[in-house]
């Protein structure tokens, strides 16, 4: 099973959207969507996704079943994947907040119907 398929299954089971996941791992919605469509993630990204989904990324020995947790130091996780200026970071944060507000409004409207 591909990483994308597993992530989508877990998101569905946990009632989370890709947008929420993108925000939690500090990437844009479009960036996460692109990675998922290509099924291409770094090990750090998979660890960050696992953390956001309250899970661990594990390698399991086929011979004896020994499990090894893949993790990174906290100071390496959650960093922006782009080298942005402070102005760009503020603009990205403002855009993210507008997106959250728009999505909340859409969700409220759909519940009213």
Secondary structure, DSSP 8 states (H G I E B T S, - for coil): --HHHHHHHHHHHHT--HHHHHHHTT--HHHHHHHHHHT---HHHHHHHHHHTT--EEEE-TTT--EEEE---GGGTT--SS---HHHHHHHHHHHHHHHHHHHHHHHHHHH-
